[in-house]
């Protein structure tokens, strides 16, 4: 077969577009991962979770680098569980990119097509096209040590995409970048993922990366899915403390009787919703107002006596951690924090309007 024939076959042959259907069960010692994932072509799915939750294990199982103990892995209708990693239509961008240090950017990208049987000249021609798409044509001859973090990330992405994968896996793709570069590369990655016609699965611990890049979030804790949905739905209806912390909300579980929620621990929260039974109730730290004395004449329906347990800078505000009747977080301006003379151990009253809370069935 000629290089031209190989290139033509490589470019146009693709499985039917059915997407991803997987149940990943991996038993490793006392840890058990049991996660179901489904996605249609064009979907970007983000796996979120704390360290040790099983996100990377799930990604490696999808890549074939960790064998399944049970379950199944189907991509475009084909069972991949027994398919060797190198034979799977899967592209991977690792956290540290893992570019070959002795190869130029062009040859790093050409490596994927070469592994699929494409001749050297044709593979390098394809690589040049991908570098052009990534805005890296001027860096084709550069070796990885001469590339910035953002440029290396785009070379790694080009290398993964050059094989025309039906599943693209990204392991913390922005974690190695500084804050300023991350902003630019996140926008570029969003653009490239929007054009990707197969399934992409992203592992990240950064909620902003997940919210910006993904269509669907899957939150994993202790090896199992605890919540999934669109970014907007998860941000609006967190169901665990981890998720609430990620999206910046105070979250409580309790029993609702009309507009009153009896929170686990003994406190009550008045809400604008009229519900009955087990519920979650949430509100942002920005909804909390602090007073040194018990407020009188306030329109707020909720007030609790608290003690300052910590203060930290949070953007251009001060995040105040509070213990007491209802542990919570409050965001204040630097001026407000100074006027209240806040310090660890200080006693304050916290108020929240019922209209600023949000209750929903547990």
C-alpha positions in Angstrom: 0.0 0.0 0.0 1.4 3.4 -0.9 1.7 6.4 1.4 -1.1 8.1 -0.4 -3.4 5.1 0.0 -2.5 4.8 3.7 -3.2 8.5 4.2 -6.6 8.3 2.4 -7.6 5.2 4.4 -6.4 6.7 7.6 -8.4 9.9 7.1 -11.7 8.6 6.0 -12.3 5.3 7.7 -14.2 5.8 11.0 -16.5 3.7 13.1 -20.2 4.4 13.3 -20.9 7.4 15.5 -22.5 5.8 18.6 -20.3 7.3 21.2 -19.2 6.0 24.6 -21.0 3.4 26.7 -18.9 2.2 29.7 -19.2 0.7 33.1 -15.7 0.8 34.6 -15.2 -1.5 37.5 -11.7 -1.7 38.9 -10.7 -3.4 42.2 -7.3 -2.5 43.5 -6.7 -3.7 47.0 -9.4 -2.2 49.2 -10.3 0.5 46.7 -13.1 -0.2 44.3 -14.0 2.0 41.3 -17.5 1.5 39.9 -18.4 4.3 37.5 -20.8 4.3 34.5 -20.2 6.7 31.7 -22.2 7.4 28.5 -21.6 10.2 26.0 -22.6 10.9 22.4 -20.2 12.1 19.7 -19.4 15.7 20.2 -19.9 15.6 24.0 -17.2 16.7 26.4 -17.5 15.0 29.8 -15.5 16.2 32.9 -14.7 13.8 35.7 -14.4 15.8 39.0 -13.5 14.6 42.4 -11.1 14.9 45.4 -7.7 13.3 45.4 -8.0 9.6 45.6 -11.6 9.5 44.3 -10.7 7.4 41.3 -10.7 9.9 38.4 -7.3 9.0 37.0 -8.0 5.3 37.5 -11.2 5.8 35.4 -9.2 7.6 32.7 -6.5 4.9 32.6 -9.2 2.2 32.3 -10.7 4.0 29.3 -7.2 4.2 27.7 -6.6 0.5 28.4 -3.7 1.1 30.8 -5.6 -0.4 33.7 -7.6 -3.6 33.2 -11.2 -3.8 34.1 -12.2 -6.2 36.9 -15.8 -6.2 35.7 -18.1 -4.1 33.6 -17.8 -3.1 29.9 -16.2 -0.5 27.6 -17.9 0.1 24.2 -16.9 2.8 21.8 -19.1 3.3 18.7 -20.6 -0.1 19.3 -17.3 -1.9 19.5 -16.2 -3.7 22.7 -12.7 -2.4 23.6 -12.1 -4.2 26.9 -9.8 -6.8 25.3 -8.3 -4.4 22.7 -4.6 -3.5 23.4 -4.1 0.2 24.3 -2.1 0.9 21.1 -4.9 -0.5 18.9 -7.7 1.5 20.5 -9.1 4.6 18.6 -8.2 6.7 21.6 -6.0 9.8 22.0 -4.5 10.8 25.3 -3.1 14.1 26.6 -1.3 13.5 29.8 -0.9 16.0 32.6 2.8 16.5 31.9 2.2 16.1 28.1 5.0 13.4 27.8 6.4 14.9 24.6 9.5 13.1 23.2 12.4 15.4 24.1 14.6 14.3 21.2 11.9 15.0 18.6 10.8 18.3 17.1 7.2 19.5 17.6 6.5 18.4 14.0 7.8 14.9 14.6 6.1 14.6 18.0 2.7 15.2 16.2 3.7 12.9 13.3 4.4 10.1 15.8 0.7 9.1 16.1 0.0 8.7 12.4 3.3 6.9 12.0 2.2 4.3 14.6 -1.0 3.8 12.6 0.9 2.9 9.5 1.1 6.2 7.7 4.4 6.8 5.8 6.9 9.4 7.1 6.3 12.1 4.5 2.5 11.8 4.7 2.6 11.7 8.6 4.7 14.9 8.7 2.4 16.6 6.2 -0.6 15.8 8.5 1.4 17.0 11.5 2.1 20.3 9.8 -1.6 20.8 9.2 -2.3 20.2 12.9 0.4 22.6 14.0 -1.1 25.2 11.7 -4.5 24.7 13.3 -2.9 25.1 16.8 -1.2 28.3 15.8 2.2 26.6 16.1 3.5 26.5 12.5 6.4 28.7 13.4 7.5 26.2 16.1 7.5 23.1 14.0 11.2 22.6 14.3 11.4 23.4 18.0 12.1 20.7 20.5 10.0 20.5 23.7 12.6 22.2 25.9 12.2 25.3 23.7 8.4 25.4 24.0 6.5 27.3 26.6 4.0 25.4 28.8 1.1 26.5 26.6 2.8 25.6 23.4 3.8 22.1 24.8 0.2 21.6 25.8 -1.0 22.4 22.2 1.6 20.1 20.7 0.4 17.3 22.9 -3.2 18.0 21.9 -2.2 18.0 18.2 -0.4 14.7 18.6 -3.5 13.2 20.2 -5.9 14.6 17.6 -3.7 13.7 14.6 -4.7 10.0 15.0 -8.4 11.0 14.5 -9.4 9.3 17.8 -13.0 8.4 18.5 -12.3 9.1 22.2 -10.0 11.9 23.5 -8.8 11.6 27.1 -7.3 14.7 28.8 -5.7 14.2 32.2 -5.5 17.6 34.0 -4.5 19.2 30.7 -4.1 22.7 32.3 -2.6 21.8 35.6 1.1 22.4 34.6 0.4 26.0 33.4 0.8 29.2 35.3 -2.4 31.2 36.0 -1.9 33.7 33.1 -1.1 31.0 30.5 -3.9 28.9 31.8 -6.5 31.6 30.9 -5.4 31.7 27.3 -4.9 28.0 26.8 -8.3 27.2 28.4 -10.0 29.4 25.8 -8.0 27.7 23.0 -8.8 24.3 24.3 -12.5 25.1 24.5 -12.4 26.1 20.8 -10.6 22.9 19.8 -13.0 20.7 21.8 -16.0 22.5 20.3 -14.8 21.3 16.9 -14.0 17.7 18.0 -16.7 15.4 16.6 -16.1 12.4 18.8 -16.2 11.9 22.6 -13.8 13.8 24.9 -13.4 12.9 28.6 -11.5 15.4 30.8 -10.2 14.7 34.3 -9.7 17.8 36.4 -9.8 19.0 40.0 -10.4 22.6 38.9 -14.1 23.5 38.8 -13.5 26.4 36.5 -11.9 24.1 33.9 -14.8 21.7 34.2 -17.5 24.4 34.0 -15.9 26.1 31.0 -14.8 23.1 29.0 -17.4 20.4 29.6 -21.0 19.8 28.6 -21.6 17.2 31.3 -20.0 16.8 34.7 -19.6 13.5 36.6 -18.5 13.9 40.2 -16.7 10.9 41.7 -16.1 10.4 45.4 -14.6 7.2 46.9 -14.8 5.4 43.5 -18.5 6.0 42.8 -20.6 8.7 41.1 -22.2 11.0 43.6 -23.7 13.5 41.2 -23.8 14.2 37.5 -25.5 16.7 35.2 -24.8 19.9 33.3 -22.4 22.4 34.9 -25.4 24.8 35.6 -27.4 22.1 37.3 -24.5 20.9 39.5 -23.6 24.5 40.4 -27.3 25.1 41.3 -28.0 21.9 43.1 -24.8 20.5 44.9 -25.4 17.2 46.8 -22.2 16.8 48.7 -19.9 19.0 50.8 -17.1 18.5 48.2 -19.3 19.8 45.4 -20.6 22.7 47.5 -17.0 23.7 48.3 -16.1 23.5 44.6 -18.9 25.8 43.5 -18.6 28.1 46.5 -21.8 27.5 48.4 -22.8 26.9 52.0 -24.7 23.5 51.9 -26.8 21.8 54.6 -29.0 18.8 54.7 -32.2 18.7 56.7 -35.9 18.1 57.0 -38.3 20.7 55.5 -41.6 21.7 57.0 -43.0 24.4 54.7 -40.6 27.3 54.7 -38.5 26.0 57.6 -35.7 23.5 57.2 -34.5 21.7 60.4 -30.8 21.3 59.6 -28.9 18.2 60.8 -27.2 19.5 64.0 -30.1 21.4 65.4 -30.3 24.7 63.6 -33.1 25.9 61.4 -33.0 27.8 58.1 -36.0 29.7 56.7 -36.3 29.5 52.9 -38.5 31.0 50.2 -39.4 27.5 48.9 -42.3 25.6 50.5 -41.2 21.9 50.8 -41.8 18.8 52.9 -39.3 16.0 53.7 -35.6 15.6 53.2 -33.9 18.6 51.5 -30.7 20.3 50.8 -30.5 24.1 51.4 -27.7 26.2 50.0 -26.7 29.9 49.8 -23.5 31.7 48.7 -21.1 33.2 51.2 -21.9 36.6 49.6 -25.4 36.3 50.9 -24.2 36.3 54.5 -24.1 39.6 56.5 -22.1 39.8 59.7 -22.9 42.0 62.8 -21.0 42.4 66.1 -24.3 42.6 68.0 -27.6 40.7 67.6 -29.4 42.5 64.7 -32.7 44.2 65.4 -35.2 45.4 62.8 -33.4 43.4 60.1 -35.4 42.1 57.2 -33.4 38.9 57.2 -35.4 35.8 58.4 -32.2 33.9 59.4 -29.7 34.8 62.1 -27.2 32.7 64.0 -24.7 33.4 66.7 -21.3 32.4 65.4 -17.6 32.6 66.2 -14.8 33.5 63.7 -12.6 30.4 63.2 -10.5 31.7 60.3 -10.0 34.5 57.7 -8.3 34.3 54.3 -8.1 36.4 51.2 -10.6 35.3 48.6 -10.2 37.2 45.3 -10.7 40.9 46.3 -12.7 39.9 49.4 -12.1 38.3 52.8 -13.6 34.8 53.3 -14.6 34.3 56.9 -15.0 30.8 58.3 -17.6 30.7 61.1 -18.4 28.1 63.7 -21.2 28.0 66.2 -24.9 27.4 65.7 -24.5 26.9 62.0 -21.0 26.5 60.6 -20.7 28.6 57.4 -18.6 30.9 55.3 -19.1 34.6 54.6 -17.5 36.9 52.1 -16.9 40.5 53.1 -15.0 43.4 51.7 -11.7 44.3 53.3 -13.3 47.5 54.7 -16.3 45.6 56.2 -13.9 43.1 57.8 -11.8 45.9 59.3 -14.9 47.8 60.6 -16.1 44.6 62.4 -12.6 44.1 63.8 -12.8 40.4 62.8 -10.2 38.0 64.2 -10.1 34.4 65.2 -12.3 33.9 68.2 -14.5 37.0 67.7 -18.2 36.5 68.3 -20.5 37.8 65.6 -24.1 37.3 64.4 -24.7 36.1 60.8 -27.8 36.9 58.9 -29.2 35.6 55.6 -32.4 36.6 53.8 -34.8 33.7 53.0 -34.9 34.9 49.4 -31.1 34.3 49.1 -31.4 30.6 50.1 -32.3 27.8 47.8 -33.9 24.5 49.0 -34.4 21.4 46.9 -35.3 17.8 47.5 -32.5 15.6 48.8 
